[in-house]
Amino acid sequence: MAALSEILPVEAVSLDVPAADWREAVRRAGDLMVATGAATDTYTAEMIENVQENGPYIVIAPGLAFAHARPSPAVLRTGMSWVRLAAPVEFGHETNDPVELVVGLAARDASEHTAAMGALARLLADPDTARALREAPTPQDVHAILGGGGRAEPEPEREPRKGAARGGDVHKILTVCGNGVGTSLFLKQTVEGVLDRWGWDRYVTVEATDTISAKGKANEAVAILTSREIARTLGDVGVPVKIVEDFTSATEADRVLRDTYDV
């Protein structure tokens, strides 16, 4: 699987970019993936259409939008882009607006960029690293930080010592987004990091999926973790649907998991 620095080359990083609104901000991220050979202009239009159809769920953390669409013929190879805006823009998200950073993703499937998503999740989970990325003076500085790994958030002081997952059965949690390859995979990485620190990774599996598949798989899961917008789309699926506002926050993932398992 490709490393983050490989699928997000320095040429796909642009800083202090002007954008009049969220559509132009997403278009700027798409333009960089077109310029670096990851996708065509059609994919940029698909990213914009994704927000129009599913709402601003791609705004996964305060000030951060993760622009993407489904794998399609418009994706030439898996690649990413990084756009820091000259001035923040509104996407219409209830809690995470305005957006100052747009990360674009063009994925051929859900497997090639798993390692890259894990690396990006770890980097953005660390406040110091996230701040350094947002304040980096040049694209080369951003790329150097992206290639250097990152520290995870501090381990919670109180470790879970009981709960349903301590039984013999392996539980499944679904992380859900509109397409199953972008924000849901990002949240999956954050949740898995918490489960690993708990020592529960052998008891609970996490699967990233899209809204359509989630409805069919809900009966296999103990809970669904997703954004507020996607939760509205899912409706009542017969299992608890937990809202996560900040997909980069291990602290919030820890809280949601504790609520799910009453620990």
Buried (B, 14 or more C-beta within 10 A) or exposed (E): EBEBBBBBBBEBBBBEBEBEEBBBBBBBBBBBBBEBEBBBEBBBBBBBEBBEEBBBBBBBBBBBBBBBBBBBEBBBBBBBBBBBBEEBBEBEBEEBBBBBBBBBBBBBEBEBBBBBBBBBBBBBBBEEBBEBBBEBEEBEBBBBBBBEEBEBBEEBEEEBEEBBBEEEEEBBBBBBBBBBBBBBBBBBBBBBBBBEBBEBBEBBBBBBBBBBBBBEBBEEBBBBBBBBBBBBBBEEBEBEBBBBBBBBBBBBBBBBBBEBBEB
